[in-house]
Amino acid sequence: MNWEQVKGRWNQTKGAVKKQWGKLTDEDLTVIAGQRDQLVGKIQEKYGIAKEEADKQVKTWESMKANEPDDVNAEEKRKAS
């Protein structure tokens, strides 16, 4: 997952982030604004974990989401047909 894409589609991505890390508030998501370092910091703060662990969680989430935009686009195309 490219973080430039995440920043560009932050409004669409916020839901997935909140689903993964439910302790993050809407205000947190506004502050994060698609910035990876801010996401890691907020996860660290809200969950009381080390920065390295928060970074590891984000990396895992990134790898899970890496192909998702293509899947979403394919689904949208199917619905339009």
Buried (B, 14 or more C-beta within 10 A) or exposed (E): BEEEEBBEEBEEBBEBBBEBBEEBEEEBBEBBEBBBEBBBBBBBEBBEBEEEBBBEBBEEBBEEBEEEBEEEEEEEEEEEE
